[in-house]
Amino acid sequence: MDFIVLFLIVVLGLGFVRLFKSRLSPTALSHLQLLWFYHIVFGIYYCFFIQGDAIGYWEVAKRLNYSEFLYGLTQKGTYFMFSLNYFPSQVLGLSYFSGTLLYSLIGFMGLCFFYVTCYQLIPYNSQFMGYSLFPLLFFLPNLHFWSCAVGKDTLLFFAVGAFVYGLLQPVKRLPLLLLALAVSYFVRPHITLFLALSFGIAYLLSSKVSGFQRVFFTLVLLGIGIAILPTVLEFARIEEANFDSFSQFSASKSDVLSRANVDTRIDISSYPFPLKVFSFLFRPFFFDINGIPAVLASFENLLLLVLCFKVVRQELRSTFFQSPFVLKGLVLFLIFGTLAFSQSLGNIGIMIRMRNMFLPGLLLFILWSMSYQQAQKASRTV
């Protein structure tokens, strides 16, 4: 059964890539297909070699009764995840392996949305040390590693990608926008709040968008943010205070999901603000190495740090304000997420996992900044 599911998911992934045939060059399309097979490798690796939250989300869902399933659909966060996995894991009887491949497909769909957005918005493909940064940056391992597992992070990666892609043509892609907001709201409501505020402000700052669109979408998105703010505050208290008091399957969930890797814990309480931000964005670094994955992540973070240094050396304010509003929104989303999570997370493993939904914003702004500087140089030489 697993092999049949694997075959079907591979076909579905390739089919999803083909949906963008008219928007991508043949070369860009072939790179996206290669990214799909690359992504599957990470999904298979995660399934067999990483023990963590993902197994709990799948196995607890298998033990839900029908009343617990219905109850979870009305909740947000972890309990919603149990109910979401109820149908594939219990009703269809899919194994954890098949579930991981299913979530890998969902994560890859999010990656496709970011990829196509990047291709459409960034005119110049800049180089670094002789290598073209697009699509090279889309092959960064952690971008795939944390978007293939059964769990919240994969769904949020999809939701952010779908939301960004939908805003390129908001009227035409309204169903996709609503789906993205619904997924993020039921998985982590505060992420929906960040999205609404970030892109609402981005519309307000974008003079290239028509006046009607600026006013309408700014009011809509900021209105959504204000409307869900009480839910976000309530959710934050519920996930902490009532976590251990939820009936029978809460105990199973607590046993599986509350485990944290002590090897990656760090005490950030004494860190100054800049070091907390650095830790969230660029760790693990070489002084954190405790295994091969940390070595790979350190090289990846070194590349990001060097590229970010190149970006901040340029006219950062002008680069930001000249960027398309979608990129402005992604940068603001990155800033909101960094400010929120860098102050509270004390585990490098959780940091890099939470960072993943914000990472595309950093990558796309790096690509835009270098493209913009290249365009400025070209205009000065004409």
Disulfide bonds with the S-S distance in Angstrom:
none
